[in-house]
Amino acid sequence: MTRVSRFASALACAALAACSVSTGSGGAPAPHTRTYYIAADQVEWDYAPGEGDSVTGAPYDSTAQVFVANGPMSIGTKYQKSLYREYTDSTFRTLKPRDAQWRHLGILGPLLRAVVGDTIRVVFRNNTPYPASVHPHGVFYAKNSEGAPYADRTAGADKADDAVPTGGTHVYVWPVPERAGPGPGDPSAVLWMYHSHVTDERDLDAGLVGPILVTARSAARADGAPKDVDREFVVAFAEFDENQSWYLAENIRRYTGTPAKVKIVRTPFGEYAQAPNFGGNFKETMNGYLFGRLPGLTMKVGERVRWYLMATTGFEIHAPHWHGNTVLINGMRTDVASLLPMEMLTAEMVPDDPGTWLFHCHVGPHLQAGMQSLYRVQPR
């Protein structure tokens, strides 16, 4: 553990008096610093790769066409975006491959996993053309690792984290005390998120958001995953308003047939591409995918499956609904959850009904706009 992370851990314990964790006895992993090398990169993202609606198995209907059709004044499904991506080391030359079990994360940044008592250390490089940061929820952070600029009466090194310039690098250090882990009524691991917080709405609409999973020390495997779970899925019911993205003008220029005819209208609520592209630039997604394109939601009958769900920062409310099987949320049996902006929740499932099932938002306009996917339950 580095001197900085030891100091940060001590600071967290002193501030919260809540870091009395095991030292590795009883099979639990000893506390340590988990380092991640993460860059914000500009990449092309396709919200609906392939042809047709994967849920209906048919061509897109007229409503779906609003959100996927490319044309003279509409962008379609491909956009320039900013994504958090993980690298192998501090040179940021080699992307770290995403494990198959996490390919469903899609547009989300790399999974940051920790156990109560650990320290998360993020070495961050900003490769985008605008300032960016990494702001975490739930974990402990000092002022030099908050990742959000505002009048907090700090200066010097305590401001370097606020907005990392293009080409710049900053190291964020986040101790994980008891209050960042599962509470008395929680399962063995809980979800937090991280995102850029320089210009909050534009940063998230551009794509800079990712998950953090924190496991109770007594319930953790050596890799930090919870012992009492067979499969984990993280799904963000994420509205991306491409009109508010940093890349609106560039996306119009790159992807529309007649970009000179597409006007950007400035309103008190932000910038919007003039109709008919206005509605199509609202992408109601699950991990950045539309109309059933989210991959990898596969499990078996009888497995202990944990769903971590979250929403993003738009003016939105979501109602995740699983067909075919039920979940436990806060001790209640249900098949529909609710998500407010930036809310995070955990749902436990032991599937007993094999088949291919619909998983979608039950808010009508979101369902029509493509916020739906499929999950598959294989026989035992």
Rosetta blueprint (number, residue, H / E / L):
1 M L
2 T L
3 R H
4 V H
5 S H
6 R H
7 F H
8 A H
9 S H
10 A H
11 L H
12 A H
13 C H
14 A H
15 A H
16 L H
17 A L
18 A L
19 C L
20 S L
21 V L
22 S L
23 T L
24 G L
25 S H
26 G H
27 G H
28 A L
29 P L
30 A L
31 P L
32 H L
33 T E
34 R E
35 T E
36 Y E
37 Y E
38 I E
39 A E
40 A E
41 D E
42 Q E
43 V E
44 E E
45 W E
46 D E
47 Y L
48 A L
49 P L
50 G L
51 E L
52 G L
53 D E
54 S L
55 V L
56 T L
57 G L
58 A E
59 P L
60 Y L
61 D L
62 S H
63 T H
64 A H
65 Q H
66 V H
67 F H
68 V H
69 A L
70 N L
71 G L
72 P L
73 M L
74 S L
75 I L
76 G L
77 T L
78 K E
79 Y E
80 Q E
81 K E
82 S E
83 L E
84 Y E
85 R E
86 E E
87 Y E
88 T L
89 D L
90 S L
91 T L
92 F L
93 R L
94 T L
95 L E
96 K L
97 P L
98 R L
99 D L
100 A H
101 Q H
102 W H
103 R H
104 H H
105 L H
106 G L
107 I L
108 L L
109 G L
110 P L
111 L L
112 L E
113 R E
114 A E
115 V E
116 V L
117 G L
118 D L
119 T E
120 I E
121 R E
122 V E
123 V E
124 F E
125 R E
126 N E
127 N L
128 T L
129 P L
130 Y L
131 P L
132 A E
133 S L
134 V L
135 H E
136 P E
137 H L
138 G L
139 V L
140 F L
141 Y L
142 A L
143 K H
144 N H
145 S H
146 E L
147 G L
148 A L
149 P L
150 Y L
151 A L
152 D L
153 R L
154 T L
155 A L
156 G H
157 A H
158 D H
159 K H
160 A L
161 D L
162 D L
163 A L
164 V E
165 P L
166 T L
167 G L
168 G L
169 T E
170 H E
171 V E
172 Y E
173 V E
174 W E
175 P E
176 V L
177 P L
178 E H
179 R H
180 A H
181 G L
182 P L
183 G L
184 P L
185 G L
186 D L
187 P L
188 S L
189 A E
190 V E
191 L E
192 W E
193 M E
194 Y E
195 H E
196 S L
197 H L
198 V L
199 T L
200 D H
201 E H
202 R H
203 D H
204 L H
205 D H
206 A H
207 G L
208 L L
209 V E
210 G E
211 P E
212 I E
213 L E
214 V E
215 T E
216 A L
217 R H
218 S H
219 A H
220 A E
221 R L
222 A L
223 D L
224 G L
225 A L
226 P E
227 K L
228 D L
229 V L
230 D L
231 R E
232 E E
233 F E
234 V E
235 V E
236 A E
237 F E
238 A E
239 E E
240 F E
241 D E
242 E L
243 N L
244 Q L
245 S L
246 W L
247 Y L
248 L H
249 A H
250 E H
251 N H
252 I H
253 R H
254 R H
255 Y H
256 T L
257 G L
258 T L
259 P H
260 A H
261 K H
262 V L
263 K L
264 I E
265 V E
266 R E
267 T E
268 P L
269 F L
270 G E
271 E E
272 Y E
273 A E
274 Q L
275 A L
276 P L
277 N H
278 F H
279 G H
280 G H
281 N L
282 F E
283 K E
284 E E
285 T E
286 M E
287 N L
288 G L
289 Y E
290 L L
291 F L
292 G L
293 R L
294 L L
295 P L
296 G L
297 L L
298 T E
299 M E
300 K E
301 V L
302 G L
303 E L
304 R L
305 V E
306 R E
307 W E
308 Y E
309 L E
310 M E
311 A E
312 T L
313 T L
314 G L
315 F L
316 E L
317 I L
318 H E
319 A L
320 P E
321 H E
322 W E
323 H L
324 G L
325 N L
326 T L
327 V E
328 L E
329 I E
330 N L
331 G L
332 M E
333 R E
334 T E
335 D L
336 V E
337 A L
338 S L
339 L E
340 L L
341 P L
342 M L
343 E L
344 M E
345 L E
346 T E
347 A E
348 E E
349 M E
350 V L
351 P L
352 D L
353 D L
354 P L
355 G E
356 T E
357 W E
358 L E
359 F E
360 H E
361 C E
362 H L
363 V L
364 G H
365 P H
366 H H
367 L H
368 Q H
369 A L
370 G L
371 M L
372 Q E
373 S E
374 L E
375 Y E
376 R E
377 V E
378 Q E
379 P L
380 R L
